Amino acid sequence: MSYPAPPQPIRPVVAPRPGIGIVAFIASAAAVVLGGVGIWVAGFMLGRLVRLTEIPELALGLQEEGWVLLEGQFWEVIERAVGAFVVLVVAWIVHMALAAWGLVQGIVATAMGRGRAWGIAAIVLALFGWLALAWFTQDALLAGLVGNVPFMG
């Protein structure tokens, strides 16, 4: 003989909190912002390859006794260019890591329903943020290089 199940307490339906989706969106937005700042710094560093104070020394470099000065300045310019390249690479690595985090957490938030709209926004921003940064990289590096043109010759 079977008995009916004992009455169960009624639990109120609680909407899931959107915390996971919000954190995913913040990570994706931080990827674009921090990547953009790093790219801007790299472009600015390229614009400072040749300093205004080095112009008299560059003019001396064209004479016989000034070749030693010119060689030293050449190596300083190379060091600055390598520094700009390192900053650019680090900016893209930081962007990649934060965008991957935002993408994965956005997928989890969307699948679990914990901040679904924020999760979808995080996914879109993580997937397409690199396009804006790729465009900005061209502009920042070109602006930095063009900034050196009056000092080149």
C-alpha positions in Angstrom: 0.0 0.0 0.0 1.4 3.4 -0.9 1.0 6.6 1.1 0.8 10.0 -0.4 4.0 12.1 -0.4 4.2 14.5 2.6 3.5 18.1 1.7 6.6 20.0 0.5 7.3 23.6 1.4 6.6 26.0 -1.4 9.8 27.9 -2.3 9.4 31.3 -3.9 10.7 31.6 -7.4 13.8 33.8 -7.3 15.1 35.3 -10.4 18.8 34.5 -11.0 21.2 37.4 -10.3 22.9 38.8 -13.4 26.4 39.0 -11.7 28.1 36.6 -14.1 26.9 38.4 -17.2 27.9 41.8 -15.8 31.4 40.6 -14.9 31.7 39.1 -18.4 30.8 42.4 -20.0 33.2 44.3 -17.8 36.0 41.9 -18.8 35.2 42.3 -22.5 35.0 46.1 -22.2 38.3 46.1 -20.3 39.9 44.1 -23.1 39.0 46.7 -25.6 39.9 49.7 -23.4 43.2 48.4 -22.1 44.2 47.1 -25.5 43.4 50.5 -27.0 45.4 52.3 -24.3 48.4 50.1 -24.9 48.2 50.5 -28.7 48.0 54.3 -28.2 51.1 54.2 -26.0 53.0 52.2 -28.6 52.1 54.8 -31.3 53.1 57.6 -29.0 56.4 55.9 -28.3 57.0 55.6 -32.1 56.4 59.3 -32.4 59.2 59.9 -29.9 61.9 57.9 -31.8 63.8 61.1 -32.7 63.8 63.8 -30.1 63.9 67.5 -30.9 67.1 67.9 -28.8 68.9 65.4 -31.0 68.6 67.5 -34.2 71.9 69.4 -33.7 73.7 66.1 -33.1 72.1 64.6 -36.2 73.5 67.5 -38.2 76.9 66.9 -36.7 76.6 63.3 -37.7 77.0 64.3 -41.3 80.5 65.5 -40.7 83.5 63.3 -40.2 83.9 63.8 -36.4 80.2 63.4 -35.8 79.8 59.8 -37.0 80.3 58.5 -33.4 77.4 60.6 -32.2 75.2 59.5 -35.0 75.9 55.8 -34.3 75.0 56.2 -30.6 71.8 57.9 -31.5 71.0 55.2 -34.0 71.2 52.6 -31.3 69.0 54.7 -29.0 66.4 55.0 -31.8 66.5 51.2 -32.2 66.0 50.7 -28.5 63.0 53.1 -28.5 61.5 51.3 -31.5 61.9 47.9 -29.8 60.3 49.3 -26.7 57.3 50.5 -28.7 57.0 47.0 -30.3 57.1 45.3 -26.9 54.4 47.6 -25.6 52.3 46.9 -28.7 52.6 43.1 -28.3 51.8 43.2 -24.6 48.7 45.3 -25.4 47.5 42.7 -27.8 48.2 39.9 -25.4 46.3 41.7 -22.6 43.4 42.2 -25.0 43.4 38.6 -26.0 43.4 37.3 -22.4 40.7 39.6 -21.2 38.5 39.0 -24.3 38.9 35.2 -23.9 37.8 35.5 -20.3 34.8 37.7 -21.3 33.8 35.4 -24.1 33.9 32.2 -21.9 32.1 33.9 -19.0 29.6 35.4 -21.4 28.8 32.0 -22.8 28.3 30.6 -19.3 26.1 33.6 -18.2 24.0 33.2 -21.4 23.6 29.4 -20.9 22.8 29.6 -17.2 20.5 32.6 -17.6 22.4 34.6 -15.1 22.7 38.0 -16.9 21.7 36.7 -20.3 21.7 40.2 -21.9 25.0 41.2 -20.4 26.4 37.8 -21.5 25.3 38.3 -25.1 26.8 41.8 -25.1 30.1 40.4 -23.6 30.2 37.8 -26.3 29.7 40.3 -29.1 32.2 42.7 -27.7 34.8 39.9 -27.1 34.3 38.6 -30.6 34.4 41.9 -32.5 36.4 44.2 -30.3 39.6 43.2 -32.0 38.3 44.7 -35.3 38.2 48.1 -33.8 41.6 47.6 -32.2 43.1 46.4 -35.5 41.8 49.6 -37.2 43.1 51.7 -34.3 46.6 50.0 -34.5 47.1 51.2 -38.0 46.1 54.7 -37.2 48.2 54.9 -34.0 51.4 53.4 -35.5 51.0 55.5 -38.7 50.5 58.7 -36.6 53.6 57.8 -34.5 55.7 57.3 -37.6 54.4 60.5 -39.3 55.3 62.4 -36.2 59.0 61.7 -36.9 58.9 63.0 -40.5 60.0 66.6 -39.8 63.0 65.2 -37.9 64.2 62.7 -40.5 65.7 65.0 -43.0 
